[in-house]
Amino acid sequence: MFQSLRTRIHFAAFLALTLAIGLVQPCKSCMAQDSGESTMPDMSDFFDTDPDLIPETERPTPPALHLPESMNEVPVPVSADEKQELSAWVRWLVLRNLPPNFEDNRKWGRKKEVFDGLILRREGWRLETKRKKKTVNQGTWSRYYIEFVEPATKLEIHIQHIEFPTKGPIRVVTQVVAPLKLFGRVSQWQRDVQVVSISTNANATIEMNVACEINVILNPLKIPPDVEFQPKVTEASVSLREFQVESISQIHGPLAEFLGQGIRAVLDDRLNDYREKLVQKMNQEIGKQQGRLKLSIQDWLQTSVQKKTP
């Protein structure tokens, strides 16, 4: 499927480039006579200025997160009910364990050794030849990144269900909604000549639903004792809620949507990889935070978490 899509993308790109060149190559005399404002299309995004460098503007930005070190330091309003308290703690835990932004540059910078003429050498009456080779930029280059959009402010946490049984762990079902920004660039090279380079921008929203059980344990080794939370994820799913192509270089409309299928495929592959071991990965990350999932007994008694749902 990817090979077929790549072929169609290249054909569409070459066609667009051919039409654009026809528009931006007027004769010099015509240019001299035209004193009005230029109507030539902007071609600045069609080619990379330096193929060996990736601009910072085309790389993901690490999220600026300033989070408390432990659950005991997470600010919770005094008037908060059970869901609001849990939402504050879950939000802190999710942000602490947010997956890193994804960047794939493995297919960027492809090169190939090609024939570069002959070396002629005379040995007496005999003429010898030797083939010369050189390494050139060649083939289809591609790179992509996926990043969370301002997770500190735009990550949504919704407690869908909360249950405080008489015995046993607290049962919670949580929904996490996160906006994403996606970028992709595909360039075509032919013997060190860049034929075309097209970039893709898209926005997406993913939804994660997580069911977990939370054991609440008193730690008598400390006076006054701490209340320790031991969450365990029992079920989790992740799905794509929204996906929208924003632009393809200077191209908009149907062609932008068509080329956006490439970056959509990258996102789908990434989500599929994550789904397979989602519960296991989440429990592993929670385990790393276990020492921070504590509250002092005094703070615990002042909260409304121990209230039973009506």
C-alpha positions in Angstrom: 0.0 0.0 0.0 2.8 2.4 0.9 4.6 1.8 -2.4 1.5 2.5 -4.3 0.7 5.6 -2.3 4.3 6.9 -2.7 4.1 6.4 -6.5 0.9 8.4 -6.7 2.3 11.1 -4.4 5.3 11.5 -6.6 3.2 11.7 -9.8 1.0 14.3 -8.3 4.0 16.3 -7.0 5.7 16.2 -10.4 2.5 17.3 -12.1 2.0 20.2 -9.7 5.7 21.2 -10.2 5.5 21.1 -14.0 2.4 23.3 -14.0 4.0 25.7 -11.4 7.2 26.0 -13.5 5.2 26.9 -16.5 3.7 29.8 -14.4 6.9 31.1 -12.9 9.1 31.2 -16.0 7.9 34.3 -17.9 10.2 35.8 -20.5 12.4 38.7 -19.4 10.8 41.2 -21.8 7.4 40.4 -20.4 8.7 40.9 -16.9 10.2 44.2 -17.8 6.9 45.4 -19.2 4.9 44.3 -16.2 5.2 47.0 -13.6 2.3 45.7 -11.5 2.4 43.4 -8.5 3.6 39.8 -9.2 1.0 37.1 -9.3 3.6 34.2 -9.3 2.9 31.5 -6.7 5.2 31.1 -3.8 7.5 28.1 -4.4 9.6 28.5 -1.2 8.4 25.3 0.4 9.0 23.1 -2.7 12.7 22.7 -2.0 15.0 22.3 1.0 17.7 24.8 1.4 20.1 22.4 3.2 19.4 18.6 2.9 21.9 17.8 5.6 20.1 19.8 8.3 16.6 19.5 9.7 15.3 23.0 10.8 14.2 23.3 14.4 10.8 24.5 13.1 10.3 21.0 11.6 11.2 19.1 14.7 8.9 18.3 17.8 9.2 20.6 20.8 9.5 18.9 24.2 6.5 19.9 26.4 7.1 22.5 29.0 5.8 20.7 32.1 6.5 21.9 35.7 4.9 19.2 37.8 5.0 18.4 41.6 7.3 15.6 42.6 4.7 13.7 44.6 1.0 13.2 44.9 1.1 14.9 48.2 2.1 18.2 46.5 -0.6 18.1 43.8 -3.0 21.1 44.5 -6.6 20.0 45.1 -9.3 22.5 46.0 -10.7 22.1 49.5 -14.2 22.1 48.0 -13.4 19.3 45.4 -15.6 16.2 45.4 -14.4 12.7 44.7 -14.2 13.0 41.0 -12.4 16.4 41.1 -9.9 15.1 43.5 -9.2 12.0 41.4 -9.1 14.0 38.2 -6.3 16.2 39.7 -4.3 13.2 40.7 -4.9 11.3 37.5 -4.0 14.3 35.5 -0.7 14.7 37.4 0.1 11.0 36.9 -0.7 11.1 33.2 1.4 14.2 32.6 4.3 12.6 34.5 4.1 9.5 32.3 3.3 11.2 29.0 4.9 9.3 26.1 7.7 11.2 24.4 7.0 13.0 21.1 7.6 10.7 18.2 10.1 11.5 15.5 11.1 9.3 12.6 14.1 10.4 10.4 15.3 6.9 9.4 14.5 7.4 5.8 15.9 10.9 5.6 19.3 11.4 4.0 19.3 8.3 1.7 22.4 8.1 -0.6 23.5 5.8 -3.4 26.8 5.0 -5.1 26.6 5.7 -8.8 28.8 5.6 -11.9 30.8 8.8 -12.5 32.8 8.2 -15.6 36.0 6.4 -16.5 39.6 6.8 -15.6 41.9 6.2 -18.5 45.5 5.0 -17.9 48.1 4.0 -20.4 50.4 1.0 -19.7 52.9 1.0 -22.6 50.9 0.2 -25.7 47.9 -0.9 -23.6 45.1 1.5 -22.6 43.3 0.6 -19.3 40.1 2.0 -18.0 38.7 2.1 -14.5 35.2 3.0 -13.5 34.7 6.0 -11.2 31.9 6.1 -8.6 30.6 8.8 -6.3 28.0 8.9 -3.5 25.0 11.1 -4.2 21.6 12.0 -2.7 19.2 9.6 -4.3 15.6 8.3 -4.0 12.7 9.2 -1.8 13.4 10.9 1.5 10.8 11.1 4.2 10.6 12.3 7.8 7.7 12.7 10.3 7.0 13.8 13.8 4.0 13.6 16.1 3.8 15.8 19.2 1.4 16.6 22.0 -0.1 20.1 21.8 0.4 22.1 25.0 -0.5 19.1 27.3 -0.2 21.1 30.5 -3.3 23.1 29.5 -5.0 21.2 26.7 -5.0 17.6 28.0 -8.5 16.7 29.1 -9.2 14.3 32.0 -12.7 13.0 32.6 -13.7 10.6 35.4 -16.4 8.6 33.7 -17.2 6.3 36.6 -16.0 5.9 40.2 -17.1 3.3 42.7 -16.2 3.0 46.4 -17.1 -0.6 47.4 -17.4 -1.6 51.1 -14.4 -3.8 50.6 -11.7 -4.0 48.0 -10.1 -1.4 45.7 -11.7 1.8 44.4 -12.8 1.2 40.8 -12.3 4.1 38.3 -12.9 4.6 34.6 -11.1 7.6 33.1 -11.1 9.2 29.7 -8.1 11.1 28.5 -8.4 13.4 25.4 -5.2 14.8 23.9 -4.7 17.0 20.8 -1.7 16.2 18.6 0.2 18.1 15.9 1.7 16.1 13.0 4.3 17.1 10.4 5.8 15.2 7.5 8.1 16.0 4.6 8.8 13.9 1.5 11.6 14.9 -0.9 12.6 13.3 -4.2 16.3 13.2 -5.2 17.9 12.2 -8.5 21.7 12.1 -8.5 22.1 15.0 -6.1 19.4 17.0 -7.7 16.3 17.7 -5.5 13.3 17.3 -7.8 10.6 18.3 -5.3 10.1 18.6 -1.6 6.6 18.7 -0.1 5.7 19.2 3.6 2.5 18.1 5.4 0.8 19.6 8.4 -2.1 18.0 10.2 -4.0 18.1 13.5 -5.5 15.1 15.4 -7.2 14.3 18.6 -6.8 10.9 20.4 -9.0 9.4 23.1 -7.8 7.0 25.7 -10.2 5.1 28.0 -8.6 3.5 31.1 -10.2 1.3 33.7 -8.2 0.7 36.9 -8.4 -0.5 40.5 -6.9 1.6 43.3 -5.9 -0.1 46.5 -5.6 2.3 49.5 -3.1 1.1 52.1 -1.9 2.7 55.4 1.9 2.6 55.8 2.4 2.0 59.6 6.2 2.4 59.3 5.8 6.2 59.4 4.2 8.2 62.2 1.7 9.6 61.5 1.3 6.9 58.8 1.0 7.7 55.1 -1.8 6.7 52.9 -0.4 4.9 49.9 -2.3 4.5 46.6 -1.6 1.4 44.5 -3.3 1.8 41.1 -3.4 -1.1 38.6 -4.7 -0.7 35.1 -7.1 -3.5 34.2 -8.3 -2.4 30.7 -7.2 0.4 28.3 -8.0 1.5 24.8 -6.8 4.3 22.5 -8.6 5.6 19.4 -8.4 8.4 16.9 -11.2 10.8 17.5 -10.3 13.5 14.9 -7.9 14.0 12.0 -7.6 17.0 9.7 -5.0 18.0 7.1 -4.1 21.6 7.6 -1.9 22.2 4.5 0.6 20.7 2.1 3.3 23.3 1.5 1.6 26.0 -0.6 -1.0 23.5 -1.9 -4.6 23.4 -0.4 -7.8 21.6 -1.2 -8.2 18.0 -2.6 -4.5 17.5 -3.2 -3.6 18.4 0.3 -6.1 15.9 1.6 -4.7 13.2 -0.8 -1.1 13.8 0.3 -2.3 13.9 4.0 -3.1 10.2 3.7 0.7 9.5 4.2 1.0 11.2 7.5 -2.4 9.6 8.6 -0.8 6.2 7.9 2.1 7.1 10.1 -0.2 8.0 13.0 -2.3 4.8 12.5 0.8 2.7 12.7 2.0 4.4 15.8 -1.4 4.0 17.6 -1.5 0.3 16.5 1.9 -0.3 18.0 0.8 1.4 21.3 -2.5 -0.5 21.5 -0.9 -3.9 21.6 0.8 -3.5 25.0 -1.0 -0.5 26.4 -2.1 -2.1 29.7 1.4 -3.5 30.3 3.1 -0.2 29.5 0.8 1.8 31.7 1.3 -0.5 34.7 5.1 -0.4 34.2 5.1 3.4 34.2 2.8 3.5 37.3 5.2 1.2 39.0 8.0 3.6 38.5 6.0 6.3 40.2 4.9 4.2 43.2 7.0 5.9 45.7 5.3 9.2 44.9 1.7 8.0 45.2 1.4 8.9 48.9 -0.5 11.3 51.0 0.0 12.1 54.7 -2.8 10.8 56.9 -3.7 14.3 58.0 -4.2 15.4 54.4 -6.1 12.2 53.7 -8.6 12.7 56.5 -9.2 16.3 55.4 -10.2 15.2 51.9 -13.5 13.8 50.7 -12.1 10.8 48.9 -13.2 8.5 51.8 -16.8 9.5 51.2 -19.0 6.8 49.7 -20.9 7.5 46.6 -24.7 7.8 47.3 
